[in-house]
Amino acid sequence: MAPAPAPRVGVIIRFKDSAATLPGVLAALAAQTLPPAEIVAVDSGSRDGSRALLEAAGARILDWRQSYHHSRVLNFAVGACPQEFIAVLSSHTVLEDADTLDRMVRALGTDGACASGCWDDDPFFSEAITWAELQAKGLKFGSIYSNSMGVLRRSLWEREPFDETLVGMEDYAWALSQVRQGWKCCRLRFRFRYLRSGGARDFALASIAFQLAARHGLQVRWLGPKATALAWWRAVRKGEAAERALHSSRFRAWLYGRFQRHTVER
């Protein structure tokens, strides 16, 4: 019996002025044991030669001429990528293991909606998250799936594109919805380098986490308001600026969520 053909995977890269990081990203893609069937790259106004780097790698370039918006750009890109398995990769993420794409695609099996790498070693969630697990454990800040280095099923996206009402964490929202419908969200451990440092988004991300938890009837696993306020005060006394800002952002996000729910219920 002939071996089953290797799955085909399309890769989406969104970029703007990423010439410093794209060579490493593209070299790692070229070294994958499961090579991309194609690379679809979305240019949101690059001027530093990034476009030429992607064209040299054989990418098909799409132009995004509106204001950048995570979900809208992703929906635009996925709509132009016909493969059933689509890897969404940041223009700053280098996949250091040559079998990463292959592992993510194969991890989906028959019941996986999406798969991505783990940002840290936190064992809170399993490697194949189900709705029963989320109901038992609740949500944490961060995400169970990442559009910086993840693979999704296009057929599921066709039924439910990324939520364009969200200003971020569209990956978390989409993965949660798929898991609630009976699919699994897979999390893998592999080596990668993320070559970008952005501004702090603790308040926005915590706000969306509370919003998603309320939407799906789940608990948010955090210190809680009283313990968070105490942790904030301790950080103030110790002069720990980063910890103080983190706890302040989460407390304000909790208050904002309560205010929103109270407004809606009135």
Residue pairs with C-beta under 8 A, 6 or more apart in sequence:
6 34
7 34
7 84
7 85
7 105
7 106
8 37
8 83
8 84
8 85
9 34
9 36
9 37
9 83
9 85
9 86
9 87
9 101
9 105
9 151
10 36
10 37
10 38
10 39
10 40
10 81
10 82
10 83
10 85
10 86
10 87
11 29
11 36
11 38
11 39
11 40
11 86
11 87
11 88
11 89
11 101
12 39
12 40
12 41
12 42
12 74
12 77
12 78
12 81
12 86
12 87
12 88
12 89
13 25
13 39
13 40
13 41
13 42
13 54
13 59
13 89
13 90
13 91
14 41
14 42
14 44
14 73
14 74
14 77
14 90
14 91
15 22
15 41
15 42
15 43
15 44
15 46
15 50
15 51
15 54
15 91
16 43
16 44
16 45
16 46
16 50
16 68
16 91
17 46
17 47
17 48
17 50
18 25
18 46
18 48
18 50
18 91
18 92
19 46
19 48
19 49
19 50
19 53
20 195
21 91
21 92
21 94
21 195
21 196
22 50
22 53
22 54
22 91
23 53
24 94
24 193
24 195
25 89
25 90
25 91
25 92
25 93
25 94
26 53
26 54
26 57
28 94
28 95
28 96
29 35
29 36
29 39
29 57
29 89
29 95
29 101
30 57
31 98
32 95
32 98
32 99
32 100
32 101
32 102
33 98
33 99
33 101
33 102
34 99
34 101
34 102
34 105
36 87
36 101
37 83
38 58
38 59
38 60
38 81
38 83
39 54
39 57
39 58
39 59
39 60
40 59
40 60
40 62
40 77
40 80
40 81
41 51
41 54
41 59
41 60
41 61
41 62
42 61
42 62
42 63
42 64
42 73
42 76
42 77
43 50
43 51
43 61
43 62
43 63
43 64
44 64
44 68
44 73
45 64
45 65
50 91
51 61
54 61
55 61
60 80
62 76
62 77
62 80
64 73
64 76
66 72
69 164
69 167
70 147
70 162
70 166
70 167
70 168
70 170
71 161
71 162
71 163
71 164
71 166
71 170
72 164
74 88
74 147
74 162
74 170
75 161
75 162
75 164
77 88
78 86
78 88
78 152
78 154
78 157
78 161
78 162
81 154
82 154
83 154
84 153
84 154
84 155
85 105
85 108
85 151
85 152
85 153
85 154
86 151
86 152
86 153
86 154
86 157
87 101
87 104
87 105
87 150
87 151
88 147
88 148
88 149
88 150
88 151
88 152
89 95
89 148
89 149
90 147
90 148
90 149
90 194
90 196
92 148
92 194
92 195
92 196
93 148
93 149
93 192
93 193
93 194
93 195
94 192
94 193
94 194
94 195
95 101
95 149
95 190
95 191
95 192
96 190
96 191
96 192
96 193
97 103
97 190
97 191
97 192
100 117
100 149
100 188
100 190
100 192
101 151
103 188
103 190
104 115
104 116
104 150
104 151
104 186
104 188
105 115
105 151
107 115
107 128
107 186
107 188
108 114
108 115
108 151
108 153
108 186
111 182
111 183
111 184
112 128
112 153
112 183
112 184
112 185
112 186
113 152
113 153
113 156
113 175
113 178
113 179
113 183
113 184
113 185
114 145
114 150
114 151
114 152
114 153
114 174
114 175
114 178
114 185
114 186
115 145
115 150
115 151
115 185
115 186
115 187
115 188
116 145
116 146
116 147
116 148
116 149
116 150
116 151
116 171
116 186
116 187
116 188
117 146
117 149
117 150
117 187
117 188
117 189
117 190
117 192
118 187
118 188
118 189
119 142
119 146
121 189
122 140
124 137
124 140
124 221
125 133
125 137
125 140
125 144
125 187
126 133
126 187
127 186
127 187
127 188
128 184
128 185
128 186
128 187
129 144
129 179
129 184
129 185
129 186
129 187
130 179
130 184
131 179
131 180
131 182
134 176
134 179
134 180
134 216
134 218
135 218
137 221
138 213
138 218
138 219
138 220
138 221
139 176
139 209
139 212
139 213
139 218
139 219
139 220
139 221
140 209
140 220
140 221
140 222
141 205
141 206
141 209
141 220
141 222
141 250
142 172
142 205
142 209
143 169
143 171
143 172
143 175
144 172
144 175
144 176
144 179
144 185
144 187
145 171
145 172
145 174
145 175
145 185
145 187
146 171
147 170
147 171
148 194
149 192
150 171
152 174
156 178
156 183
157 174
160 174
160 177
160 178
162 170
162 171
162 173
162 174
163 170
163 173
163 174
166 173
166 208
167 204
167 208
168 201
168 204
168 205
168 208
169 205
169 208
169 209
169 212
172 208
172 209
172 212
173 208
173 212
175 185
176 212
176 216
178 185
179 185
180 216
200 245
200 249
202 245
202 246
202 249
202 250
203 249
203 252
203 253
206 249
206 250
206 253
206 254
207 253
207 256
207 257
209 220
209 253
210 220
210 253
210 254
210 256
210 257
211 257
211 260
212 218
213 219
213 220
214 257
214 261
222 228
222 250
223 231
223 247
223 250
225 251
225 254
228 247
228 250
228 251
228 254
229 247
229 251
231 243
231 247
232 244
232 247
232 248
232 251
235 241
235 243
235 244
235 247
236 244
